[in-house]
Amino acid sequence: MNQKVKIGVFGAYRGMTMINVLLRHPDAELVAICDKYVPALQKAENAAKEAGLNIALYENFEDFFRHDMDAVVLANYANEHAPFAVRLLKSGRHVLSEVLPCETMAQAVELIEAAESSGKVYAYAENYCYMWHTFEMRARYERGDIGQVMYAEGEYVHDCSAIWPSITYGEKDHWRNNLYPTFYCTHSIGPMLTITGRRPVQVTGFVTQRNETVRPLGIKSGECAGIEILTLDNGAICKSVHGHLKREPGSVNYEIYGTKGSMESERFMPGYAKEGQQPELQVYREGEKLCIGKTERYVPGLQLIAAEMAQKFTTHGGSDFYPTHFFIERILGRPDGEKYSIDVYSAVDMGICGILAYRSALNGNQPMRVPNLRNREERDAWRNDNFCTNPAVAGKGQLLPCYPGGSLEYPDSVYEEVRNIWLSGKNAE
């Protein structure tokens, strides 16, 4: 394919990072953007005009769907990616999906089979796999610097209570208000799997108690955190922690312990939340004698892959460029895309750990086997499994509470207050 890939973006809020990449990528042509929120469309249109482009703008997905495009970036609500991805794949379009890949196990099966039958590229935009330190850890692991993984930790602690009005708009049924605590898991799990190249075979889920000191914001699970304990296919154990815990700046941290050493990123870095700053990486490699080795501490540099383009993008620790770039590279059949773009099987591995971890938490923390949905014979058991906390998606008798102790219910006045805070342009206090 010699011509540019014609790409549309569904969701102009989170999708703005992808839009910025597409406007500057030599192999992409941004042709259309869809969002129900007009101010977000206008912001995207202004960015396109500054780049010298006129693009089609849509407030309705059906009109957007009919636009002539080769591929679509899904940056819509995080619990709605799979249905749109399936439809787009079946229509012959490539798909780059923001997090998360699916809301239910049934959607996981349907998504995989749509990708297989269409022959089109499905890629997962788990940007935390491409931060400078996680990308560096992957490269060093692949070189064999620390041997085979024995234990790993992934931590994504992000207390969103202050910004809750600006990300839920006071909508009572906003997907974030209906979340269960282990759902949003791939920022912590994804890098551990991509660094090591392993897949999960078992998960046990835990949920912390609610933080009752936080003012009512309409979160039906309450302010809490989710924890997943994974067993990998080589017997290694991983711990994933994510959610509303009190820490500022938030923590994005990974540790990999291997048979011949370890790697860990810096946890406490003043100003880490500031754009463009990077955490230090510590790597220990054991030598020929037990417990004697070499320790390195350094700030990883930008990866050499497409570095000239990548250095122009600094959001989320510089990681927002690569998911879009590798998606385009994979569509074009280039080696970097084949190696580094996250495929549908790996995406589902990351996402269903959170789904199954919540089943575990609801059942007294019983371990759950993680199916390998690459195998067709393992899919039928999950094909009609739509257990979730979303009333619009859960099958008959499959609606789950947002918290093991039951969903919290709030009067409409709470959501009205949250909406008023959002309209005022302020944060919750």
LUMFI-966442 format. One record per residue (C-alpha): residue number from 1; x negated, y, z. Coordinates in nm, 3 decimals, always signed. Layout:
R guvex    east   north      up
R   NUM       X       Y       Z
...
// end
This chain:
R guvex    east   north      up
R     1  +0.000  +0.000  +0.000
R     2  -0.168  +0.320  -0.120
R     3  +0.105  +0.573  -0.052
R     4  +0.180  +0.719  +0.288
R     5  +0.414  +0.529  +0.519
R     6  +0.743  +0.718  +0.547
R     7  +0.836  +0.721  +0.915
R     8  +1.137  +0.847  +1.112
R     9  +1.154  +0.909  +1.487
R    10  +1.462  +0.832  +1.698
R    11  +1.435  +1.035  +2.018
R    12  +1.266  +1.375  +2.006
R    13  +1.190  +1.410  +2.379
R    14  +0.951  +1.122  +2.448
R    15  +0.909  +1.093  +2.072
R    16  +0.739  +1.432  +2.055
R    17  +0.402  +1.271  +2.125
R    18  +0.451  +1.037  +1.828
R    19  +0.577  +1.327  +1.616
R    20  +0.257  +1.519  +1.689
R    21  +0.049  +1.222  +1.575
R    22  +0.256  +1.162  +1.261
R    23  +0.229  +1.528  +1.157
R    24  -0.149  +1.492  +1.150
R    25  -0.203  +1.135  +1.037
R    26  -0.343  +1.095  +0.684
R    27  -0.152  +0.771  +0.618
R    28  +0.188  +0.879  +0.752
R    29  +0.467  +1.102  +0.629
R    30  +0.717  +1.213  +0.892
R    31  +1.048  +1.228  +0.707
R    32  +1.330  +1.237  +0.965
R    33  +1.405  +1.289  +1.334
R    34  +1.720  +1.200  +1.526
R    35  +1.830  +1.319  +1.869
R    36  +2.166  +1.410  +2.019
R    37  +2.005  +1.697  +2.211
R    38  +1.977  +1.991  +1.972
R    39  +1.703  +2.184  +2.159
R    40  +1.476  +1.879  +2.129
R    41  +1.545  +1.864  +1.754
R    42  +1.465  +2.231  +1.721
R    43  +1.135  +2.189  +1.901
R    44  +1.041  +1.904  +1.666
R    45  +1.149  +2.106  +1.363
R    46  +0.929  +2.397  +1.471
R    47  +0.630  +2.165  +1.508
R    48  +0.692  +2.027  +1.159
R    49  +0.718  +2.374  +1.008
R    50  +0.391  +2.473  +1.172
R    51  +0.238  +2.173  +0.997
R    52  +0.389  +2.286  +0.667
R    53  +0.660  +2.019  +0.649
R    54  +1.035  +2.025  +0.606
R    55  +1.194  +1.719  +0.765
R    56  +1.550  +1.589  +0.787
R    57  +1.718  +1.639  +1.125
R    58  +2.005  +1.426  +1.251
R    59  +2.219  +1.431  +1.563
R    60  +2.387  +1.102  +1.468
R    61  +2.200  +0.772  +1.443
R    62  +2.419  +0.635  +1.162
R    63  +2.321  +0.925  +0.937
R    64  +1.957  +0.885  +1.038
R    65  +1.975  +0.510  +0.970
R    66  +2.069  +0.575  +0.606
R    67  +1.766  +0.797  +0.545
R    68  +1.498  +0.663  +0.312
R    69  +1.213  +0.553  +0.539
R    70  +0.972  +0.260  +0.570
R    71  +0.946  +0.259  +0.948
R    72  +1.104  +0.400  +1.263
R    73  +0.962  +0.497  +1.600
R    74  +1.213  +0.418  +1.875
R    75  +1.174  +0.673  +2.153
R    76  +1.535  +0.665  +2.267
R    77  +1.656  +0.553  +2.611
R    78  +1.428  +0.284  +2.756
R    79  +1.703  +0.027  +2.806
R    80  +1.837  +0.059  +2.449
R    81  +1.533  -0.021  +2.236
R    82  +1.606  -0.384  +2.149
R    83  +1.949  -0.341  +1.981
R    84  +1.821  -0.061  +1.759
R    85  +1.497  -0.250  +1.685
R    86  +1.691  -0.560  +1.578
R    87  +1.913  -0.360  +1.347
R    88  +1.623  -0.172  +1.191
R    89  +1.415  -0.485  +1.140
R    90  +1.707  -0.656  +0.970
R    91  +1.743  -0.354  +0.740
R    92  +1.384  -0.396  +0.623
R    93  +1.217  -0.125  +0.832
R    94  +0.907  -0.161  +1.049
R    95  +0.957  -0.068  +1.415
R    96  +0.739  +0.090  +1.682
R    97  +0.922  +0.061  +2.015
R    98  +0.860  +0.273  +2.320
R    99  +0.881  +0.102  +2.659
R   100  +1.063  -0.121  +2.744
R   101  +1.107  -0.390  +2.477
R   102  +1.440  -0.534  +2.599
R   103  +1.699  -0.512  +2.874
R   104  +1.796  -0.879  +2.893
R   105  +1.657  -1.223  +2.818
R   106  +1.910  -1.264  +2.536
R   107  +1.780  -0.945  +2.379
R   108  +1.424  -1.079  +2.405
R   109  +1.521  -1.384  +2.201
R   110  +1.712  -1.180  +1.946
R   111  +1.427  -0.931  +1.909
R   112  +1.168  -1.201  +1.846
R   113  +1.386  -1.376  +1.590
R   114  +1.462  -1.049  +1.409
R   115  +1.090  -0.974  +1.382
R   116  +1.019  -1.327  +1.256
R   117  +1.297  -1.339  +0.999
R   118  +1.241  -0.988  +0.865
R   119  +0.869  -1.026  +0.810
R   120  +0.832  -0.661  +0.914
R   121  +0.595  -0.516  +1.171
R   122  +0.723  -0.481  +1.526
R   123  +0.479  -0.299  +1.752
R   124  +0.506  -0.203  +2.117
R   125  +0.394  +0.143  +2.227
R   126  +0.263  +0.055  +2.574
R   127  +0.028  +0.350  +2.583
R   128  -0.129  +0.258  +2.919
R   129  -0.311  -0.022  +2.737
R   130  -0.499  +0.245  +2.541
R   131  -0.618  +0.479  +2.816
R   132  -0.991  +0.535  +2.798
R   133  -1.060  +0.320  +3.103
R   134  -0.821  +0.034  +3.012
R   135  -0.945  +0.026  +2.653
R   136  -1.303  +0.015  +2.783
R   137  -1.214  -0.265  +3.025
R   138  -1.069  -0.467  +2.737
R   139  -1.386  -0.422  +2.531
R   140  -1.609  -0.528  +2.819
R   141  -1.390  -0.825  +2.905
R   142  -1.399  -0.941  +2.543
R   143  -1.779  -0.921  +2.552
R   144  -1.775  -1.158  +2.850
R   145  -1.924  -0.909  +3.096
R   146  -1.730  -1.041  +3.398
R   147  -1.642  -1.393  +3.285
R   148  -1.287  -1.527  +3.303
R   149  -1.021  -1.348  +3.506
R   150  -0.938  -1.491  +3.848
R   151  -0.740  -1.203  +4.000
R   152  -0.612  -0.866  +3.879
R   153  -0.413  -0.568  +4.002
R   154  -0.216  -0.310  +3.809
R   155  -0.067  -0.006  +3.978
R   156  +0.166  +0.257  +3.833
R   157  +0.289  +0.468  +4.121
R   158  +0.493  +0.765  +4.001
R   159  +0.737  +0.929  +4.240
R   160  +0.990  +1.093  +4.007
R   161  +1.220  +1.232  +4.276
R   162  +1.126  +1.597  +4.220
R   163  +1.177  +1.576  +3.843
R   164  +1.487  +1.353  +3.861
R   165  +1.718  +1.637  +3.748
R   166  +1.511  +1.703  +3.435
R   167  +1.502  +1.336  +3.331
R   168  +1.863  +1.236  +3.413
R   169  +2.050  +1.568  +3.358
R   170  +2.303  +1.479  +3.628
R   171  +2.451  +1.199  +3.413
R   172  +2.609  +0.945  +3.647
R   173  +2.554  +0.654  +3.408
R   174  +2.210  +0.760  +3.288
R   175  +1.991  +0.451  +3.243
R   176  +1.749  +0.567  +3.508
R   177  +2.026  +0.578  +3.769
R   178  +2.120  +0.218  +3.683
R   179  +1.768  +0.076  +3.700
R   180  +1.668  -0.209  +3.928
R   181  +1.326  -0.174  +4.094
R   182  +1.122  -0.423  +3.885
R   183  +1.253  -0.317  +3.542
R   184  +0.997  -0.052  +3.445
R   185  +0.700  -0.286  +3.480
R   186  +0.488  -0.274  +3.165
R   187  +0.272  +0.026  +3.262
R   188  +0.127  -0.190  +3.540
R   189  +0.151  -0.534  +3.377
R   190  +0.068  -0.447  +3.016
R   191  -0.298  -0.347  +3.061
R   192  -0.374  -0.656  +3.271
R   193  -0.247  -0.878  +2.991
R   194  -0.414  -0.691  +2.705
R   195  -0.747  -0.658  +2.887
R   196  -0.765  -1.031  +2.956
R   197  -0.575  -1.169  +2.657
R   198  -0.381  -1.404  +2.887
R   199  -0.006  -1.461  +2.912
R   200  +0.213  -1.499  +3.225
R   201  +0.362  -1.839  +3.312
R   202  +0.525  -1.762  +3.649
R   203  +0.646  -1.455  +3.837
R   204  +0.764  -1.384  +4.190
R   205  +0.939  -1.054  +4.257
R   206  +0.961  -0.830  +4.561
R   207  +1.139  -0.502  +4.633
R   208  +1.046  -0.258  +4.909
R   209  +1.299  -0.109  +5.145
R   210  +1.467  +0.216  +5.042
R   211  +1.319  +0.549  +5.141
R   212  +1.607  +0.702  +5.332
R   213  +1.430  +1.038  +5.380
R   214  +1.481  +1.141  +5.014
R   215  +1.783  +1.357  +4.939
R   216  +2.063  +1.184  +4.739
R   217  +1.980  +1.207  +4.368
R   218  +2.218  +0.947  +4.228
R   219  +1.966  +0.660  +4.206
R   220  +2.179  +0.350  +4.261
R   221  +1.888  +0.136  +4.381
R   222  +1.765  +0.413  +4.610
R   223  +1.404  +0.532  +4.617
R   224  +1.193  +0.215  +4.634
R   225  +0.926  +0.020  +4.449
R   226  +0.898  -0.311  +4.268
R   227  +0.621  -0.568  +4.298
R   228  +0.552  -0.865  +4.070
R   229  +0.309  -1.146  +4.148
R   230  +0.215  -1.320  +3.824
R   231  +0.042  -1.648  +3.756
R   232  -0.142  -1.643  +3.422
R   233  -0.191  -1.933  +3.186
R   234  -0.545  -1.997  +3.316
R   235  -0.434  -2.003  +3.680
R   236  -0.533  -1.644  +3.762
R   237  -0.310  -1.433  +3.989
R   238  -0.205  -1.074  +3.919
R   239  -0.031  -0.816  +4.135
R   240  +0.178  -0.543  +3.972
R   241  +0.307  -0.246  +4.174
R   242  +0.522  +0.034  +4.037
R   243  +0.787  +0.282  +4.136
R   244  +0.875  +0.555  +4.382
R   245  +0.600  +0.553  +4.645
R   246  +0.472  +0.868  +4.808
R   247  +0.139  +0.956  +4.649
R   248  +0.025  +1.270  +4.468
R   249  -0.115  +1.268  +4.217
R   250  +0.038  +0.940  +4.108
R   251  -0.175  +0.629  +4.078
R   252  -0.269  +0.459  +3.752
R   253  -0.519  +0.198  +3.859
R   254  -0.640  -0.143  +3.738
R   255  -0.873  -0.403  +3.887
R   256  -0.996  -0.718  +3.715
R   257  -1.194  -0.979  +3.909
R   258  -1.368  -1.242  +3.698
R   259  -1.586  -1.547  +3.747
R   260  -1.903  -1.340  +3.697
R   261  -1.809  -0.990  +3.807
R   262  -1.538  -0.727  +3.835
R   263  -1.407  -0.401  +3.689
R   264  -1.195  -0.138  +3.859
R   265  -1.084  +0.213  +3.778
R   266  -1.104  +0.499  +4.026
R   267  -0.792  +0.532  +4.243
R   268  -0.846  +0.867  +4.413
R   269  -0.952  +1.135  +4.171
R   270  -0.875  +1.500  +4.249
R   271  -0.701  +1.652  +3.952
R   272  -0.646  +1.321  +3.773
R   273  -0.295  +1.438  +3.689
R   274  -0.443  +1.724  +3.487
R   275  -0.447  +1.676  +3.112
R   276  -0.777  +1.562  +2.969
R   277  -0.938  +1.433  +3.291
R   278  -1.048  +1.071  +3.309
R   279  -1.111  +0.834  +3.601
R   280  -1.443  +0.669  +3.666
R   281  -1.488  +0.298  +3.595
R   282  -1.692  +0.068  +3.817
R   283  -1.827  -0.256  +3.671
R   284  -2.013  -0.521  +3.869
R   285  -2.192  -0.805  +3.688
R   286  -2.345  -1.089  +3.884
R   287  -2.692  -1.201  +3.776
R   288  -2.855  -1.541  +3.788
R   289  -2.849  -1.546  +4.170
R   290  -2.525  -1.560  +4.369
R   291  -2.400  -1.225  +4.501
R   292  -2.685  -1.035  +4.337
R   293  -2.608  -0.829  +4.033
R   294  -2.580  -0.489  +3.871
R   295  -2.319  -0.220  +3.940
R   296  -2.239  +0.058  +3.693
R   297  -2.023  +0.362  +3.760
R   298  -1.936  +0.594  +3.474
R   299  -1.653  +0.780  +3.302
R   300  -1.570  +0.589  +2.984
R   301  -1.587  +0.793  +2.667
R   302  -1.339  +0.802  +2.383
R   303  -1.328  +0.478  +2.188
R   304  -1.505  +0.494  +1.854
R   305  -1.197  +0.367  +1.668
R   306  -1.056  +0.660  +1.468
R   307  -1.231  +0.888  +1.717
R   308  -1.208  +1.202  +1.503
R   309  -0.830  +1.184  +1.504
R   310  -0.795  +1.044  +1.857
R   311  -0.983  +1.330  +2.023
R   312  -0.708  +1.572  +1.917
R   313  -0.455  +1.406  +2.149
R   314  -0.496  +1.425  +2.525
R   315  -0.154  +1.339  +2.671
R   316  -0.132  +1.040  +2.908
R   317  -0.507  +1.024  +2.941
R   318  -0.559  +1.033  +2.565
R   319  -0.361  +0.713  +2.516
R   320  -0.067  +0.844  +2.314
R   321  -0.250  +0.843  +1.980
R   322  -0.339  +0.476  +1.953
R   323  +0.001  +0.299  +1.961
R   324  +0.116  +0.505  +1.662
R   325  -0.217  +0.480  +1.481
R   326  -0.246  +0.103  +1.520
R   327  +0.118  +0.064  +1.412
R   328  +0.038  +0.240  +1.085
R   329  -0.284  +0.042  +1.045
R   330  -0.094  -0.283  +1.093
R   331  +0.170  -0.188  +0.836
R   332  -0.115  -0.121  +0.593
R   333  -0.272  -0.460  +0.670
R   334  -0.592  -0.322  +0.818
R   335  -0.801  -0.515  +1.074
R   336  -0.776  -0.263  +1.360
R   337  -0.398  -0.274  +1.340
R   338  -0.395  -0.653  +1.339
R   339  -0.621  -0.667  +1.644
R   340  -0.500  -0.383  +1.863
R   341  -0.132  -0.329  +1.783
R   342  +0.083  -0.503  +2.046
R   343  +0.309  -0.756  +1.872
R   344  +0.660  -0.865  +1.963
R   345  +0.549  -1.174  +2.157
R   346  +0.308  -0.982  +2.379
R   347  +0.565  -0.705  +2.428
R   348  +0.827  -0.954  +2.542
R   349  +0.576  -1.123  +2.775
R   350  +0.520  -0.789  +2.947
R   351  +0.887  -0.692  +2.968
R   352  +1.051  -1.014  +3.079
R   353  +0.821  -1.036  +3.381
R   354  +1.023  -0.751  +3.532
R   355  +1.355  -0.908  +3.433
R   356  +1.267  -1.242  +3.589
R   357  +1.099  -1.084  +3.891
R   358  +1.430  -0.924  +3.985
R   359  +1.602  -1.265  +3.964
R   360  +1.333  -1.385  +4.201
R   361  +1.392  -1.097  +4.444
R   362  +1.767  -1.159  +4.440
R   363  +1.706  -1.524  +4.524
R   364  +1.483  -1.493  +4.826
R   365  +1.163  -1.435  +4.628
R   366  +1.176  -1.774  +4.461
R   367  +0.913  -1.809  +4.185
R   368  +1.049  -1.797  +3.830
R   369  +0.891  -1.969  +3.532
R   370  +0.817  -1.725  +3.248
R   371  +0.916  -1.892  +2.920
R   372  +0.687  -1.872  +2.620
R   373  +0.936  -1.744  +2.366
R   374  +0.687  -1.798  +2.085
R   375  +0.815  -2.154  +2.107
R   376  +1.154  -2.189  +1.937
R   377  +1.251  -2.480  +2.159
R   378  +1.236  -2.257  +2.469
R   379  +1.474  -1.991  +2.338
R   380  +1.814  -2.159  +2.357
R   381  +1.817  -2.156  +2.738
R   382  +1.807  -1.774  +2.728
R   383  +2.005  -1.695  +2.415
R   384  +2.321  -1.592  +2.604
R   385  +2.155  -1.463  +2.919
R   386  +2.258  -1.097  +2.955
R   387  +2.221  -1.064  +3.332
R   388  +2.139  -0.699  +3.404
R   389  +2.256  -0.393  +3.597
R   390  +2.412  -0.224  +3.294
R   391  +2.792  -0.277  +3.283
R   392  +2.795  -0.206  +2.908
R   393  +2.554  -0.493  +2.835
R   394  +2.599  -0.754  +3.108
R   395  +2.799  -1.057  +3.003
R   396  +3.104  -1.182  +3.191
R   397  +2.999  -1.260  +3.546
R   398  +2.643  -1.138  +3.471
R   399  +2.645  -0.787  +3.621
R   400  +2.378  -0.753  +3.888
R   401  +2.349  -0.497  +4.171
R   402  +2.080  -0.231  +4.132
R   403  +1.922  -0.338  +4.461
R   404  +1.914  -0.678  +4.637
R   405  +2.119  -0.530  +4.921
R   406  +2.374  -0.381  +4.682
R   407  +2.401  -0.072  +4.465
R   408  +2.438  +0.265  +4.632
R   409  +2.743  +0.465  +4.529
R   410  +2.752  +0.844  +4.528
R   411  +3.033  +1.097  +4.496
R   412  +3.053  +1.295  +4.174
R   413  +2.936  +1.601  +4.368
R   414  +2.585  +1.451  +4.389
R   415  +2.558  +1.428  +4.010
R   416  +2.703  +1.776  +3.972
R   417  +2.435  +1.909  +4.205
R   418  +2.160  +1.728  +4.014
R   419  +2.295  +1.873  +3.688
R   420  +2.298  +2.223  +3.832
R   421  +1.935  +2.184  +3.942
R   422  +1.845  +2.075  +3.588
R   423  +2.031  +2.368  +3.432
R   424  +1.849  +2.605  +3.666
R   425  +1.515  +2.477  +3.537
R   426  +1.398  +2.384  +3.884
R   427  +1.282  +2.063  +4.050
R   428  +1.463  +1.885  +4.333
R   429  +1.328  +1.970  +4.677
// end
